[in-house]
Amino acid sequence: MHSLSPSPAIDLKSITRTTSSPGLKLTHHRVGPTRFVIQCVSRYESANSSAAAPTTRFNIAAGHVGGARHEWQSACAILASKVVSQQQDTEKSGGGADGLSNVNGHPTLDLVPIKESNSYAPLPKPLSIADLSPAPMHGSKLRVAYQGVPGAYSEAAAGKAYPNCEAIPCDQFEVAFQAVELWIADRAVLPVENSLGGSIHRNYDLLLRYRLHIVGEVQLPVHHCLLSLPGVRKEYLTRVISHPQALSQCEHTLTKMGLNVAREAVDDTAGAAEYIATNNLRDTAAIASARAAELYGMQILADGIQDDSGNVTRFVMLAREPIIPRTDRPFKTSIVFAHDKGTSVLFKVLSAFAFRNISLTKIESRPHRNRPIRLVDDANVGTAKHFEYMFYVDFEASLAEASAECLGGATGIHVFFEGFGELSHGYDTMDPLIPGRLKLAVNGTDRVDQVLAKGKIVPYRNFVGP
Ligand SMILES: O=C(O)C(=O)C[C@]1(C(=O)O)C=C[C@@H](O)C=C1
């Protein structure tokens, strides 16, 4: 599996255009093969080095839920100035233009002409009021980032969440977060859990690192197919590749089909199909959607191979701005907290919800990044007694409702965040209280708002079923 770790910051480096893989034989022409690739530098933040680490490709093929590629080009207007300034930095530092003008063998998309070193650098385009509105910046379509390539379930989820949007594929979850933060995309739609495979922890962790807000959710029934190159029979297969969630969602069915062959994890389901088509692999099958079969010229060897016909994935819709909590319709709210007394007081915290008749719809725990282990002998040193966690809780109430608003105040328990990771990317604990931040009280005496501004709250839009 291709992943970024540990938590690199990604800077835009260049924008290039590629054409479809030469080996790929498409049997149709629905998807134009041009793809824009934003190349990023992953800056690994270690104590002794801020050196640029290996580059990360940021794939953006425009508009597969709708929208034309040239619109994407204009959508990059603001980014273009950043690209150019970074190019010039590189040139100044002796890096030359090679790495930028020829990335992975692909010619650069010259969005902005590169000037001679003695000419004026292009000034950044000033933001206009339109740039600051939550509406799409360029053109009429909302641009929605998702992880994967066209044909991925996440692309379908983006289309379900925002019909007629321009879906923007990203090669990693983190890139989708970055795309929204950098205004390349207006929204991101990312999976957080599946009814068979469980939570997608990576996205829970990323929610804490980035300043995006959950503004809604969609549920997508996931119907898997087993795909191979045309003419390939099941008996020829030595390997099945797919996204790890998809592999786990089909495990029993594959075994029942007698496919006791190697399983290999790749970044996304449709990417697995694309990989097989590109490399003409006749011994490998992919688990992916029927749409991926169509896009990459694959045959469907078996349909509906998920272990449970009710296989559903829940995706969150992310935006730069939170929605304002209201009471005119049912709301769902999501919070994440750690407790200074540790995990042992979890029951007390949760009882605050029970006392107010607020239903919890999900609780998820993740390791506490800053204090993963609590030492609890007399001096609070010595033997590790238990692990510490952060808790993600979804509950059915709007923060505008009195019951939820006074939630923290009534717990009498000090619930707070201790800065998570890089504050520049995560939540600034010194931020003033803004709508959408949890108001939790501290033992009745402290200034509630100030302390509770440390809590992160991400309200959902009204929850509507699948
Ligand atoms: O690979 C894809 O097609 C995805 O959209 C990713 C993903 C996931 O991350 O869980 C989404 C839905 C399915 O459950 C399987 C995979």
The ligand as an SDF file (V2000), in Angstrom:
LIG
                    3D

 16 16  0  0  0  0  0  0  0  0999 V2000
  -11.2800    2.0670   -3.5570 O   0  0  0  0  0  0  0  0  0  0  0  0
  -12.3560    2.6280   -3.6880 C   0  0  0  0  0  0  0  0  0  0  0  0
  -13.0610    2.4760   -4.6870 O   0  0  0  0  0  0  0  0  0  0  0  0
  -12.8130    3.5270   -2.6590 C   0  0  0  0  0  0  0  0  0  0  0  0
  -13.5950    4.3750   -2.9220 O   0  0  0  0  0  0  0  0  0  0  0  0
  -12.2920    3.3280   -1.2890 C   0  0  0  0  0  0  0  0  0  0  0  0
  -13.1830    2.4540   -0.4310 C   0  0  0  0  0  0  0  0  0  0  0  0
  -12.7170    2.5640    1.0370 C   0  0  0  0  0  0  0  0  0  0  0  0
  -11.8030    3.3130    1.3550 O   0  0  0  0  0  0  0  0  0  0  0  0
  -13.3090    1.8900    1.8550 O   0  0  0  0  0  0  0  0  0  0  0  0
  -14.5460    2.9260   -0.4830 C   0  0  0  0  0  0  0  0  0  0  0  0
  -15.6050    2.0960   -0.4780 C   0  0  0  0  0  0  0  0  0  0  0  0
  -15.4490    0.6410   -0.4430 C   0  0  0  0  0  0  0  0  0  0  0  0
  -15.7900    0.2790    0.8620 O   0  0  0  0  0  0  0  0  0  0  0  0
  -14.0770    0.2020   -0.7120 C   0  0  0  0  0  0  0  0  0  0  0  0
  -13.0640    1.0710   -0.7930 C   0  0  0  0  0  0  0  0  0  0  0  0
  1  2  2  0
  2  3  1  0
  2  4  1  0
  4  5  2  0
  4  6  1  0
  6  7  1  0
  7  8  1  0
  7 11  1  0
  7 16  1  0
  8  9  2  0
  8 10  1  0
 11 12  2  0
 12 13  1  0
 13 14  1  0
 13 15  1  0
 15 16  2  0
M  END
$$$$
